[in-house]
Amino acid sequence: MFKICRPRDGSQISSSIISSSSSKLKETLEMLQERQHVLQQNISLELDRAKQFIRENNRQAAMNCLRRKKSYESKTKQLEVFQSLIRNQEQKLVRFTDAAKLKRQQTLI
């Protein structure tokens, strides 16, 4: 995870650092969304396979598919938590940049 730290020595944070942090957060969020999409596909695939195995009276294979499905669902929930954390970091970054802009404007006046 990315952590936004305020400078302790009162120095100005360059806009390139802020924009690179913002772009990294966006890239990470996109990557997590892609992983979540793949996991959703795997969940539906395992469910279909489990149904097929039940039709063939292969309960053990069906149970294995349902276990994998449950594992994929828990990974999906973890990704949702990570996405939420990244969105919170993006919001903090926006608030921080807005506060920095306001402070700069006040010092110019």
Contacts in CASP RR format, 6 or more apart in sequence:
PFRMAT RR
TARGET T0000
AUTHOR 0000-0000-0000
METHOD contacts of the structure
MODEL  1
MFKICRPRDGSQISSSIISSSSSKLKETLEMLQERQHVLQQNISLELDRA
KQFIRENNRQAAMNCLRRKKSYESKTKQLEVFQSLIRNQEQKLVRFTDAA
KLKRQQTLI
1 82 0 8 1.000
1 85 0 8 1.000
1 86 0 8 1.000
1 89 0 8 1.000
2 21 0 8 1.000
2 24 0 8 1.000
2 25 0 8 1.000
2 28 0 8 1.000
2 86 0 8 1.000
2 89 0 8 1.000
3 89 0 8 1.000
4 21 0 8 1.000
4 89 0 8 1.000
4 92 0 8 1.000
4 93 0 8 1.000
4 96 0 8 1.000
6 96 0 8 1.000
7 13 0 8 1.000
12 100 0 8 1.000
13 100 0 8 1.000
18 93 0 8 1.000
18 96 0 8 1.000
18 97 0 8 1.000
21 93 0 8 1.000
22 90 0 8 1.000
22 93 0 8 1.000
25 86 0 8 1.000
25 89 0 8 1.000
25 90 0 8 1.000
25 93 0 8 1.000
26 90 0 8 1.000
28 86 0 8 1.000
29 83 0 8 1.000
29 86 0 8 1.000
29 87 0 8 1.000
29 90 0 8 1.000
32 79 0 8 1.000
32 82 0 8 1.000
32 83 0 8 1.000
32 86 0 8 1.000
33 83 0 8 1.000
35 79 0 8 1.000
36 76 0 8 1.000
36 79 0 8 1.000
36 80 0 8 1.000
36 83 0 8 1.000
39 72 0 8 1.000
39 75 0 8 1.000
39 76 0 8 1.000
39 79 0 8 1.000
40 76 0 8 1.000
42 68 0 8 1.000
42 69 0 8 1.000
42 72 0 8 1.000
43 69 0 8 1.000
43 72 0 8 1.000
43 73 0 8 1.000
43 76 0 8 1.000
46 65 0 8 1.000
46 66 0 8 1.000
46 68 0 8 1.000
46 69 0 8 1.000
46 72 0 8 1.000
47 65 0 8 1.000
47 66 0 8 1.000
47 69 0 8 1.000
49 61 0 8 1.000
49 62 0 8 1.000
49 65 0 8 1.000
50 62 0 8 1.000
50 65 0 8 1.000
50 66 0 8 1.000
50 69 0 8 1.000
51 62 0 8 1.000
53 59 0 8 1.000
53 61 0 8 1.000
53 62 0 8 1.000
53 65 0 8 1.000
54 62 0 8 1.000
END
